[in-house]
Amino acid sequence: ATLPRKQKLPFAPSMVFSVSCCTSQNDLWVVYAEADIGNPTCKGSPGGYFLFRRSARSNGGSFETKRSIELVFPSRPDLKGHSLGEMKPLVVKASDGEELLCYLSEPPDDELINPPLMIMVHGGPQARDSWGFNPLIQLLCNRGFRVLQVSYRGSTGFGARFIQIGMDGEFCKSLQQDITDV
């Protein structure tokens, strides 16, 4: 497909994407795009690899740019047609008012009433959870659990202050308090 200059890339708003590699001329990029659940853009898979082409040529003093993007292959084609748990971002206030980013994944079965909640604690403290497809989270959702991931103080990706407040005072005490509060 050729993309007009002002048109956005054909990724769903809920997808994250990254450039895996590109040529030295910057005219070919391999882009990986991923969602938390299956996506039509990736033929039902949560993610896929795309080839993005762009070329520019002079046209009487102005430049004309042609762009195209195509799915090369889905990253997890075996998941097509399976119901996956949707991951939703939440902001939760800790007991002292600090705001914590969390991700809540729920089982795809709408008939479950008040499914049990499991908190999945990431390693670290200088690590973090991220939004997107996670096989372990999907396994737990498939077994009827809601799964909550907490970006507690000390988690990376929220600035130096957030890391520092996770380390101040009694080593990592606030990390445990954040998990308990959430």
Secondary structure, DSSP 4 states (H G I P E B T S, - for coil): -EEPTTPPPS--TT-EEEEEEE-TTS-EEEEEEE-SS--GGGTTSSEEEEEEEEEEEEETTEEEEEEEEEEEEES-GGGTT---PPEEEEEEE-TTS-EEEEEEE--S-TT-SS--EEEE--S-SS----SS--HHHHHHHHTT-EEEEE--TT-TTS-HHHHHHHHSSSTTHHHHHHHHH-
